C-alpha cells in the first residue's frame, strides 16, 4: 500500500511594523538577523511577510499633508515606503525569496506556491500592511498572523506613555475589535494597535492573531513556528 504524503504545514503570515524595522539603533544587525530567521523559518513552512512604513512613512505623509496632498495620495506615498522596506528585506533574505516584492495580495499568493518566504509592502490606498497581512491570511487559510510590533503584547493603554498599563495575554475577538475601533481614525500615517479591516477579516475567518515584540527574535521565531511565546493571543 503506498505511503500517504505528510500534510504540509498551513501558511503563517507575519506583519513586521516599520517602527520595528528602522529604529535608528542597531538596524543593520537587526535586519541581517531578521533576514536569517525568516530564511530559516521559510524552509520549513509557507511564510509571507508584510513590512510597514513606520516613522519614515509618517514623516513623508506629514510633509505631503502640509503640501496639500489628498488622503489617497498620502496613502500612496506611504505604500511606496513600505515597498522600499520590503525590497530591502527581500534582497537581504535572498533566493528563493522574490527579489521584486509582489504588489497585490493575489500576486503574493501566487508567489508563495513557488517560494518561501515571500515579502511585500502595501497594496492599495485604504489598506495598511496589517490589513494586507490579514487579507493574505484569509486567502491562504493561514494558521495564524503574527504581528511583530514595537511593544511586547497588547496592553489596556499605551505602555510607552502609561507605566501602569496592564498587559493582556489573551483576548476574544470581540474585546480586541472594540479596542481597535476605539483607537482608529482611518487617516493616512496613523500609528495604532492593529488595522480595523485586518481585525474584522481575521475575526470573521477565525484566524488567530499573535502579538509579539518584533525586536525579540528568539521569541518571534517561537511564535512563527507555533511554539510557546511571550506576547498576546487574540481569538485562539
ROVEX-60682 format. One line per 8 residues: number of its first residue (from 1); their letters; for each residue y negated, z, x of N, C-alpha, C. Coordinates in Angstrom, 3 decimals. Example, Ala and Ser with C-alpha at 12.3 -4.5 7.8 and 13.67 -1.06 7.14 Angstrom:
<nodes>
1) AS) 5.690:7.800:13.190:4.500:7.800:12.300:3.300:7.800:13.200  2.250:7.080:12.850:1.060:7.140:13.670:-0.030:7.870:12.900;
</nodes>
This chain:
<nodes>
1) XXXXXXXX) 1.188:0.000:0.855:0.000:0.000:0.000:-1.243:0.000:0.894  -2.192:-0.922:0.678:-3.369:-0.973:1.559:-4.232:0.267:1.417  -4.794:0.669:2.543:-5.674:1.827:2.522:-6.998:1.478:1.843  -7.488:2.407:1.046:-8.792:2.190:0.411:-9.897:2.462:1.425  -10.952:1.690:1.334:-12.068:1.868:2.246:-12.847:3.128:1.876  -13.314:3.873:2.873:-14.105:5.063:2.551:-15.395:4.679:1.844  -15.814:5.514:0.907:-17.047:5.262:0.173:-18.240:5.430:1.108  -19.104:4.418:1.218:-20.259:4.560:2.117:-21.225:5.616:1.588;
9) XXXXXXXX) -21.950:6.283:2.468:-22.898:7.302:2.019:-24.032:6.686:1.218  -24.551:7.457:0.262:-25.697:6.992:-0.519:-26.931:6.951:0.380  -27.839:6.015:0.131:-29.050:5.939:0.948:-29.896:7.209:0.846  -30.693:7.427:1.861:-31.680:8.507:1.893:-33.036:7.868:2.193  -34.061:8.333:1.502:-35.417:7.848:1.718:-36.256:9.007:2.253  -37.026:8.753:3.304:-37.904:9.791:3.855:-39.335:9.280:3.854  -40.225:10.092:3.326:-41.655:9.784:3.320:-42.327:10.633:4.387  -42.791:9.990:5.457:-43.438:10.699:6.561:-44.949:10.598:6.377;
17) XXXXXXXX) -45.596:11.726:6.173:-47.031:11.716:5.933:-47.825:11.278:7.147  -48.934:10.598:6.902:-49.799:10.202:8.003:-50.360:11.389:8.752  -50.513:12.521:8.051:-51.006:13.731:8.703:-49.980:14.317:9.652  -48.726:13.873:9.547:-47.666:14.289:10.465:-47.606:13.346:11.663  -47.784:12.054:11.400:-47.658:11.051:12.461:-48.733:11.201:13.527  -49.970:11.432:13.085:-51.089:11.491:14.020:-51.883:12.774:13.792  -51.745:13.708:14.723:-52.465:14.975:14.623:-53.517:15.125:15.714  -53.417:14.286:16.757:-54.302:14.438:17.900:-53.729:15.334:18.974;
25) XXXXXXXX) -52.506:15.841:18.740:-51.870:16.726:19.725:-50.403:16.350:19.868  -50.025:15.865:21.027:-48.625:15.544:21.305:-48.069:14.394:20.489  -48.928:13.462:20.074:-48.480:12.401:19.173:-47.483:11.454:19.849  -47.710:11.116:21.118:-46.799:10.188:21.789:-45.394:10.764:21.866  -45.282:12.006:22.314:-43.965:12.636:22.431:-43.316:12.769:21.058  -44.108:13.150:20.067:-43.550:13.308:18.728:-42.999:11.984:18.199  -43.781:10.910:18.330:-43.331:9.618:17.816:-42.090:9.118:18.547  -42.009:9.365:19.839:-40.807:8.982:20.585:-39.586:9.732:20.059;
33) XXXXXXXX) -39.739:11.033:19.852:-38.618:11.847:19.376:-38.268:11.530:17.923  -39.291:11.266:17.101:-39.036:10.891:15.715:-38.284:9.568:15.662  -38.702:8.609:16.481:-38.026:7.314:16.502:-36.565:7.462:16.893  -36.284:8.294:17.884:-34.902:8.523:18.313:-34.094:9.175:17.194  -34.675:10.142:16.503:-33.993:10.810:15.387:-33.655:9.798:14.291  -34.618:8.969:13.923:-34.395:8.000:12.848:-33.381:6.943:13.267  -33.423:6.533:14.528:-32.441:5.581:15.036:-31.033:6.180:14.943  -30.910:7.434:15.331:-29.607:8.108:15.321:-29.095:8.296:13.890;
41) XXXXXXXX) -29.955:8.781:13.001:-29.538:9.004:11.615:-29.232:7.690:10.910  -29.982:6.638:11.270:-29.776:5.342:10.642:-28.440:4.715:10.962  -27.805:5.171:12.017:-26.477:4.635:12.349:-25.422:5.150:11.379  -25.647:6.360:10.838:-24.627:6.977:10.002:-24.887:6.900:8.513  -26.099:6.535:8.114:-26.401:6.431:6.691:-27.510:5.415:6.467  -27.519:4.775:5.300:-28.608:3.842:4.983:-29.912:4.624:4.821  -30.894:4.302:5.628:-32.112:5.107:5.706:-33.343:4.220:5.588  -34.252:4.608:4.691:-35.536:3.926:4.547:-36.640:4.947:4.785;
49) XXXXXXXX) -37.663:4.554:5.538:-38.757:5.434:5.925:-40.074:4.835:5.450  -40.890:5.621:4.757:-42.255:5.185:4.458:-43.218:6.016:5.305  -44.299:5.371:5.751:-45.291:6.044:6.591:-46.635:6.076:5.883  -47.264:7.241:5.885:-48.552:7.398:5.240:-49.711:7.045:6.156  -50.915:7.124:5.603:-52.114:6.761:6.357:-52.843:7.931:6.970  -52.722:9.119:6.356:-53.316:10.322:6.910:-54.821:10.260:7.075  -55.302:10.986:8.070:-56.745:11.100:8.262:-57.369:9.774:8.707  -56.579:8.922:9.391:-57.111:7.627:9.792:-57.479:6.811:8.564;
57) XXXXXXXX) -56.568:6.759:7.589:-56.852:6.024:6.365:-58.014:6.662:5.604  -58.017:7.996:5.552:-59.094:8.668:4.814:-60.458:8.401:5.435  -60.533:8.276:6.757:-61.808:8.010:7.413:-62.303:6.597:7.081  -61.385:5.615:7.114:-61.770:4.254:6.729:-62.171:4.195:5.251  -61.443:4.914:4.420:-61.757:4.919:2.991:-63.106:5.574:2.738  -63.397:6.649:3.464:-64.703:7.293:3.328:-65.824:6.320:3.668  -65.646:5.606:4.778:-66.652:4.636:5.181:-66.761:3.500:4.155  -65.626:3.023:3.697:-65.633:1.957:2.708:-66.309:2.368:1.413;
65) XXXXXXXX) -66.115:3.610:1.019:-66.770:4.102:-0.204:-68.280:4.141:-0.025  -68.731:4.551:1.166:-70.168:4.550:1.445:-70.735:3.131:1.429  -69.891:2.150:1.767:-70.316:0.754:1.773:-70.215:0.101:0.395  -69.726:0.842:-0.572:-69.684:0.339:-1.937:-68.434:-0.412:-2.328  -67.333:-0.258:-1.569:-66.092:-0.928:-1.930:-65.526:-0.325:-3.216  -64.798:-1.144:-3.967:-64.155:-0.656:-5.184:-62.938:0.192:-4.828  -62.414:0.929:-5.820:-61.228:1.751:-5.573:-60.033:0.891:-5.184  -59.916:-0.293:-5.778:-58.818:-1.196:-5.402:-58.968:-1.637:-3.957;
73) XXXXXXXX) -60.179:-2.007:-3.567:-60.413:-2.415:-2.181:-60.164:-1.251:-1.218  -60.534:-0.056:-1.615:-60.282:1.120:-0.775:-58.787:1.381:-0.641  -58.052:1.212:-1.736:-56.595:1.329:-1.665:-56.021:0.327:-0.681  -56.533:-0.892:-0.712:-56.024:-1.937:0.188:-56.315:-1.607:1.650  -57.466:-1.007:1.910:-57.780:-0.559:3.276:-56.761:0.495:3.709  -56.496:1.459:2.835:-55.516:2.498:3.157:-54.135:1.930:3.388  -53.740:0.948:2.584:-52.431:0.310:2.753:-52.321:-0.347:4.121  -53.391:-0.998:4.556:-53.362:-1.627:5.880:-53.106:-0.600:6.984;
81) XXXXXXXX) -53.692:0.590:6.850:-53.464:1.640:7.847:-52.011:2.103:7.823  -51.446:2.299:6.620:-50.042:2.731:6.537:-49.119:1.696:7.159  -49.447:0.423:6.995:-48.604:-0.626:7.575:-48.728:-0.664:9.092  -49.893:-0.333:9.599:-50.052:-0.227:11.044:-49.180:0.900:11.592  -49.175:2.033:10.901:-48.315:3.149:11.314:-46.841:2.748:11.257  -46.464:2.005:10.207:-45.077:1.557:10.084:-44.712:0.617:11.229  -45.623:-0.261:11.570:-45.372:-1.221:12.672:-45.165:-0.462:13.984  -45.985:0.541:14.217:-45.887:1.329:15.440:-44.538:2.039:15.527;
89) XXXXXXXX) -44.138:2.691:14.420:-42.878:3.434:14.421:-41.679:2.498:14.503  -41.717:1.385:13.762:-40.607:0.433:13.785:-40.411:-0.152:15.175  -41.520:-0.456:15.851:-41.415:-1.013:17.201:-40.793:-0.009:18.156  -41.132:1.269:17.990:-40.570:2.295:18.875:-39.092:2.530:18.586  -38.685:2.414:17.320:-37.266:2.555:16.987:-36.480:1.399:17.594  -37.001:0.190:17.436:-36.334:-0.982:17.987:-35.195:-1.469:17.109  -34.520:-2.560:17.534:-33.418:-3.132:16.754:-32.329:-2.085:16.499  -31.722:-2.134:15.297:-31.821:-3.195:14.284:-32.969:-3.004:13.288;
97) XXXXXXXX) -33.819:-2.019:13.481:-34.948:-1.819:12.573:-35.839:-3.062:12.576  -36.162:-3.628:11.406:-37.015:-4.825:11.382:-38.355:-4.567:12.062  -38.732:-5.439:12.969:-39.979:-5.258:13.719:-41.203:-5.434:12.831  -41.084:-6.316:11.821:-42.171:-6.515:10.863:-41.812:-5.780:9.579  -42.456:-4.659:9.301:-42.086:-3.871:8.136:-42.234:-4.656:6.839  -41.317:-4.460:5.887:-41.444:-5.103:4.575:-42.740:-4.668:3.890  -43.207:-5.506:2.983:-44.455:-5.197:2.270:-44.242:-4.962:0.787  -42.992:-5.055:0.318:-42.674:-4.758:-1.079:-41.409:-3.913:-1.135;
105) XXXXXXXX) -41.223:-3.235:-2.266:-40.005:-2.458:-2.475:-38.791:-3.372:-2.463  -38.886:-4.528:-3.124:-37.755:-5.468:-3.177:-37.360:-5.940:-1.783  -38.346:-6.224:-0.944:-38.046:-6.671:0.418:-37.374:-5.565:1.227  -37.821:-4.324:1.036:-37.215:-3.204:1.768:-35.766:-2.999:1.351  -35.491:-3.121:0.051:-34.114:-3.007:-0.441:-33.257:-4.107:0.176  -33.791:-5.311:0.240:-33.059:-6.435:0.840:-32.784:-6.182:2.323  -33.773:-5.704:3.051:-33.604:-5.455:4.480:-32.555:-4.389:4.746  -32.459:-3.391:3.860:-31.502:-2.306:4.082:-30.062:-2.796:4.015;
113) XXXXXXXX) -29.834:-3.929:3.369:-28.477:-4.493:3.343:-28.068:-4.988:4.720  -29.069:-5.225:5.588:-28.790:-5.813:6.903:-29.017:-4.844:8.053  -29.854:-3.836:7.851:-30.223:-2.961:8.962:-30.600:-1.582:8.455  -30.437:-0.599:9.315:-30.864:0.767:9.036:-31.237:1.420:10.372  -32.411:2.081:10.437:-33.353:2.325:9.347:-34.278:1.132:9.100  -34.935:1.168:7.928:-35.999:0.237:7.578:-37.269:1.063:7.402  -38.364:0.608:8.002:-39.638:1.338:7.951:-40.682:0.473:7.262  -41.460:1.057:6.361:-42.546:0.320:5.723:-43.686:1.265:5.378;
121) XXXXXXXX) -44.849:0.658:5.133:-46.009:1.416:4.698:-46.217:1.250:3.207  -47.473:1.102:2.791:-47.778:0.941:1.385:-47.459:-0.460:0.899  -47.496:-0.626:-0.431:-47.127:-1.915:-1.017:-48.251:-2.528:-1.841  -48.866:-1.762:-2.729:-49.898:-2.318:-3.600:-50.843:-1.215:-4.047  -52.071:-1.583:-4.446:-53.037:-0.579:-4.892:-52.492:0.265:-6.040  -52.822:1.549:-5.998:-52.359:2.462:-7.034:-51.069:3.171:-6.699  -50.392:2.746:-5.629:-49.142:3.373:-5.212:-49.326:3.982:-3.827  -49.185:5.291:-3.709:-49.186:5.911:-2.386:-47.829:5.674:-1.733;
129) XXXXXXXX) -47.718:6.023:-0.472:-46.423:5.848:0.187:-45.386:6.843:-0.334  -45.813:7.986:-0.865:-44.876:8.866:-1.575:-44.328:8.150:-2.801  -45.218:7.479:-3.539:-44.783:6.726:-4.709:-43.844:5.599:-4.344  -44.139:4.913:-3.250:-43.257:3.848:-2.769:-41.886:4.418:-2.421  -41.860:5.568:-1.761:-40.586:6.205:-1.412:-39.779:6.515:-2.663  -40.452:7.001:-3.703:-39.753:7.323:-4.949:-39.207:6.074:-5.620  -40.005:5.010:-5.671:-39.538:3.766:-6.282:-38.353:3.188:-5.513  -38.406:3.284:-4.198:-37.272:2.847:-3.381:-36.021:3.670:-3.702;
137) XXXXXXXX) -36.199:4.974:-3.813:-35.060:5.852:-4.092:-34.403:5.497:-5.418  -35.210:5.201:-6.416:-34.666:4.832:-7.723:-33.911:3.511:-7.629  -34.516:2.534:-6.967:-33.867:1.219:-6.829:-32.553:1.325:-6.056  -32.528:2.202:-5.057:-31.358:2.329:-4.183:-30.331:3.336:-4.685  -30.687:4.046:-5.773:-29.841:5.160:-6.248:-29.593:6.139:-5.098  -30.666:6.529:-4.464:-30.596:7.357:-3.255:-30.068:8.754:-3.555  -29.502:9.359:-2.525:-29.019:10.725:-2.653:-30.172:11.705:-2.786  -31.311:11.395:-2.117:-32.463:12.290:-2.131:-33.638:11.596:-1.460;
145) XXXXXXXX) -34.815:12.145:-1.721:-36.014:11.792:-0.970:-36.412:13.016:-0.164  -36.665:12.819:1.119:-37.136:13.897:1.984:-38.618:13.651:2.254  -39.451:14.579:1.851:-40.892:14.471:2.072:-41.245:15.259:3.328  -41.506:14.538:4.424:-41.841:15.158:5.707:-43.355:15.296:5.769  -43.841:16.506:5.599:-45.270:16.708:5.421:-45.824:17.679:6.461  -47.118:18.023:6.309:-47.745:18.891:7.312:-47.695:20.369:6.924  -46.951:20.706:5.878:-46.619:22.094:5.572:-45.100:22.195:5.504  -44.561:23.395:5.595:-43.117:23.530:5.742:-42.373:23.711:4.428;
153) XXXXXXXX) -43.085:23.662:3.293:-42.456:23.863:1.998:-43.524:23.675:0.922  -43.121:23.857:-0.327:-44.074:23.885:-1.434:-44.569:25.319:-1.602  -45.872:25.462:-1.781:-46.489:26.773:-1.999:-47.257:26.759:-3.311  -47.506:27.947:-3.856:-48.264:28.019:-5.104:-49.742:27.707:-4.890  -50.204:27.837:-3.644:-51.552:27.427:-3.246:-51.480:26.858:-1.839  -52.543:26.200:-1.409:-52.555:25.591:-0.085:-52.484:26.691:0.977  -51.384:26.764:1.738:-51.245:27.840:2.734:-52.217:27.704:3.900  -52.816:26.523:4.060:-53.767:26.325:5.151:-55.096:27.009:4.876;
161) XXXXXXXX) -55.382:27.241:3.616:-56.640:27.904:3.240:-56.412:29.233:2.526  -55.159:29.519:2.156:-54.834:30.774:1.477:-53.676:31.446:2.215  -53.972:32.374:3.121:-52.912:33.022:3.900:-51.886:33.751:3.039  -52.253:34.132:1.825:-51.334:34.857:0.947:-50.575:33.920:0.008  -50.610:32.632:0.265:-49.904:31.675:-0.588:-48.413:31.981:-0.612  -47.807:31.795:-1.775:-46.391:32.117:-1.953:-45.538:30.864:-1.770  -44.568:30.975:-0.881:-43.641:29.875:-0.616:-42.607:29.801:-1.734  -42.305:28.577:-2.188:-41.377:28.389:-3.301:-40.193:27.555:-2.802;
169) XXXXXXXX) -39.023:28.154:-2.786:-37.848:27.484:-2.229:-37.224:26.490:-3.198  -37.265:26.781:-4.492:-36.657:25.895:-5.489:-37.567:25.755:-6.696  -37.682:24.539:-7.197:-38.463:24.273:-8.394:-37.706:23.308:-9.296  -37.905:23.446:-10.594:-37.419:22.439:-11.524:-38.394:21.264:-11.497  -37.970:20.133:-12.011:-38.889:19.002:-12.075:-40.068:19.300:-12.996  -39.836:20.045:-14.064:-40.936:20.387:-14.970:-41.998:21.208:-14.242  -41.563:22.181:-13.438:-42.510:23.006:-12.686:-43.274:22.169:-11.663  -42.551:21.309:-10.954:-43.189:20.519:-9.908:-44.153:19.492:-10.498;
177) XXXXXXXX) -43.773:18.856:-11.578:-44.650:17.870:-12.203:-45.954:18.511:-12.660  -45.876:19.748:-13.133:-47.091:20.448:-13.557:-48.007:20.700:-12.358  -47.421:21.070:-11.222:-48.211:21.299:-10.016:-48.867:20.013:-9.539  -48.118:18.912:-9.561:-48.649:17.627:-9.107:-49.781:17.166:-10.018  -49.591:17.291:-11.324:-50.610:16.850:-12.276:-51.907:17.627:-12.097  -51.793:18.909:-11.780:-52.989:19.743:-11.621:-53.756:19.405:-10.353  -53.079:18.771:-9.375:-53.705:18.545:-8.066:-54.103:17.099:-7.824  -53.868:16.201:-8.790:-54.042:14.771:-8.560:-55.189:14.212:-9.387;
185) XXXXXXXX) -56.110:13.492:-8.721:-57.199:12.827:-9.444:-57.015:11.320:-9.494  -56.258:10.752:-8.542:-55.975:9.319:-8.561:-56.902:8.467:-7.719  -57.932:9.046:-7.090:-58.830:8.211:-6.291:-58.218:7.918:-4.931  -58.650:6.818:-4.330:-58.110:6.400:-3.039:-58.364:7.456:-1.980  -57.352:7.669:-1.110:-57.515:8.561:0.022:-57.316:10.032:-0.270  -56.922:10.364:-1.492:-56.773:11.779:-1.822:-55.582:12.380:-1.086  -55.722:13.635:-0.660:-54.657:14.357:0.014:-54.069:15.358:-0.970  -52.820:15.160:-1.392:-52.250:16.023:-2.420:-50.790:16.299:-2.134;
193) XXXXXXXX) -50.212:17.157:-2.971:-48.856:17.634:-2.774:-47.827:16.506:-2.780  -47.864:15.665:-3.787:-46.964:14.522:-3.894:-47.552:13.584:-4.936  -47.213:12.326:-4.848:-47.736:11.309:-5.748:-47.238:11.531:-7.182  -48.151:11.406:-8.162:-47.791:11.611:-9.563:-46.734:10.603:-10.022  -46.947:9.316:-9.690:-45.968:8.289:-10.027:-44.612:8.609:-9.412  -44.623:9.055:-8.158:-43.381:9.374:-7.482:-42.636:10.515:-8.140  -43.359:11.568:-8.493:-42.726:12.719:-9.147:-42.108:12.312:-10.479  -42.833:11.522:-11.265:-42.313:11.084:-12.564:-41.076:10.210:-12.385;
201) XXXXXXXX) -41.109:9.305:-11.425:-39.982:8.400:-11.201:-38.734:9.161:-10.773  -38.891:10.092:-9.841:-37.739:10.866:-9.365:-37.198:11.785:-10.451  -38.087:12.374:-11.233:-37.647:13.268:-12.310:-36.810:12.500:-13.330  -37.273:11.319:-13.729:-36.530:10.525:-14.724:-35.169:10.104:-14.192  -35.106:9.788:-12.899:-33.843:9.342:-12.302:-32.970:10.496:-11.819  -33.471:11.726:-11.920:-32.731:12.920:-11.478:-32.339:12.824:-10.001  -33.269:12.338:-9.182:-33.055:12.268:-7.734:-33.781:13.439:-7.089  -33.093:14.281:-6.318:-33.749:15.458:-5.721:-34.824:15.078:-4.703;
209) XXXXXXXX) -35.824:15.926:-4.612:-36.871:15.818:-3.598:-36.821:17.058:-2.731  -36.705:16.855:-1.418:-36.694:17.971:-0.480:-37.959:17.893:0.362  -38.662:19.008:0.469:-39.930:19.068:1.202:-39.734:19.869:2.474  -40.086:19.267:3.622:-39.906:19.924:4.923:-41.123:19.662:5.800  -41.220:20.436:6.871:-42.228:20.163:7.893:-41.809:18.936:8.688  -42.686:17.938:8.746:-42.351:16.716:9.464:-42.345:16.858:10.967  -42.960:17.910:11.489:-43.002:18.091:12.951:-41.847:18.944:13.464  -41.070:19.536:12.572:-39.884:20.296:12.962:-38.698:19.335:12.903;
217) XXXXXXXX) -38.460:18.622:13.994:-37.495:17.531:13.950:-36.044:17.977:13.752  -35.572:19.080:14.359:-34.198:19.510:14.047:-34.025:19.828:12.562  -35.023:20.438:11.952:-34.947:20.754:10.532:-35.025:19.486:9.688  -35.861:18.524:10.098:-35.935:17.246:9.400:-34.590:16.535:9.454  -33.943:16.550:10.606:-32.634:15.907:10.722:-31.613:16.579:9.810  -31.673:17.905:9.705:-30.761:18.613:8.802:-30.953:18.149:7.362  -32.201:17.970:6.937:-32.473:17.514:5.573:-31.999:16.073:5.372  -32.251:15.209:6.351:-31.838:13.811:6.230:-30.327:13.684:6.089;
225) XXXXXXXX) -29.589:14.512:6.796:-28.133:14.412:6.814:-27.463:15.321:5.789  -28.259:15.992:4.946:-27.694:16.775:3.855:-27.194:18.146:4.228  -27.624:18.654:5.384:-27.216:19.993:5.795:-28.253:21.035:5.359  -27.934:22.291:5.572:-28.849:23.373:5.208:-30.151:23.225:5.990  -31.278:23.347:5.303:-32.572:23.164:5.935:-33.551:24.210:5.413  -34.680:24.341:6.113:-35.757:25.225:5.678:-36.809:24.375:4.983  -37.134:24.741:3.759:-38.113:23.975:3.006:-37.988:24.256:1.528  -38.289:23.256:0.713:-38.217:23.404:-0.745:-37.351:22.301:-1.329;
233) XXXX) -36.626:22.662:-2.400:-35.812:21.708:-3.131:-36.366:21.579:-4.546  -36.602:20.363:-4.965:-37.069:20.104:-6.316:-36.007:19.301:-7.048  -35.561:19.824:-8.150:-34.642:19.099:-9.020:-33.227:18.998:-8.526  -32.811:19.816:-7.589:-31.430:19.747:-7.128:-31.260:20.274:-5.737;
</nodes>
